[in-house]
Amino acid sequence: MKITSVNVHKFEKENSRMKGIAVVTLDDCFVVKGIRIIDGDNGLFIAMPSKTTASGEHSDIAHPINKETRQMFEEAVIKAYNEAE
């Protein structure tokens, strides 16, 4: 699996740690939308797309299932964020 495209939309919301939203394309044939870019206590990190359940909990819609894939996503999205205007 290869990340073939990352598009980032940066924005500033008052009193929010969310700094942008990313869309990642895999192998030029599968898209993951709604990846949030968060400014955490230790720097930027990503939060995968999720939905709120009836009980108020958050449940990921799509997410990496191993550390290596998560790191690949995070590095690609944060690099694109840093390069975005």
C-alpha positions as CSV (number, residue, x, y, z in Angstrom):
1,M,0.0,0.0,0.0
2,K,1.3,3.4,-0.9
3,I,0.0,6.9,-0.2
4,T,-0.3,8.5,-3.6
5,S,-1.8,11.9,-2.6
6,V,-2.4,14.0,0.4
7,N,-4.5,17.2,0.3
8,V,-4.7,19.5,3.3
9,H,-7.1,22.3,4.1
10,K,-5.6,24.5,6.9
11,F,-7.7,26.6,9.1
12,E,-7.7,28.5,12.4
13,K,-10.6,28.1,14.8
14,E,-10.6,30.2,18.0
15,N,-10.1,28.1,21.1
16,S,-9.6,25.0,19.0
17,R,-6.6,22.7,18.7
18,M,-7.8,21.4,15.3
19,K,-5.6,23.0,12.6
20,G,-6.8,21.3,9.5
21,I,-8.5,18.5,7.6
22,A,-6.7,16.0,5.2
23,V,-7.8,13.8,2.4
24,V,-5.5,10.8,1.7
25,T,-5.5,8.7,-1.5
26,L,-4.1,5.2,-1.4
27,D,-2.7,3.5,-4.5
28,D,-4.6,6.0,-6.7
29,C,-7.8,4.1,-6.0
30,F,-9.0,4.5,-2.4
31,V,-9.7,7.8,-0.5
32,V,-9.9,8.5,3.2
33,K,-11.5,11.8,4.0
34,G,-11.9,13.7,7.2
35,I,-8.5,13.1,8.8
36,R,-8.2,15.8,11.5
37,I,-4.9,17.5,12.2
38,I,-4.6,18.4,15.9
39,D,-2.1,20.6,17.7
40,G,-1.4,18.5,20.8
41,D,0.7,19.1,23.9
42,N,3.7,17.3,22.1
43,G,3.1,18.7,18.6
44,L,0.9,17.9,15.7
45,F,-0.8,14.5,15.4
46,I,-3.7,13.1,13.3
47,A,-7.1,11.8,14.3
48,M,-8.8,9.4,11.9
49,P,-12.3,10.0,10.7
50,S,-14.9,9.0,13.3
51,K,-18.6,9.3,14.1
52,T,-20.4,9.9,17.4
53,T,-22.5,7.0,18.6
54,A,-25.9,7.2,20.2
55,S,-24.2,6.9,23.6
56,G,-21.9,9.9,22.9
57,E,-18.8,7.9,22.3
58,H,-16.5,8.3,19.3
59,S,-16.0,5.4,16.9
60,D,-13.4,5.4,14.1
61,I,-14.8,4.9,10.7
62,A,-11.4,4.0,9.2
63,H,-8.1,3.6,10.9
64,P,-4.7,1.9,10.5
65,I,-4.4,-1.4,12.3
66,N,-0.7,-1.4,13.0
67,K,1.9,1.1,14.2
68,E,3.8,1.2,10.9
69,T,0.7,2.2,8.8
70,R,-0.3,4.8,11.4
71,Q,3.2,6.3,11.3
72,M,3.1,6.3,7.4
73,F,-0.3,8.2,7.5
74,E,0.9,10.6,10.2
75,E,4.2,11.5,8.5
76,A,2.5,12.0,5.1
77,V,-0.3,14.2,6.5
78,I,1.9,16.3,8.8
79,K,4.5,16.8,5.9
80,A,1.6,18.0,3.6
81,Y,0.3,20.3,6.4
82,N,3.7,21.9,6.9
83,E,4.1,22.4,3.1
84,A,0.5,23.8,2.6
85,E,0.0,27.5,2.3
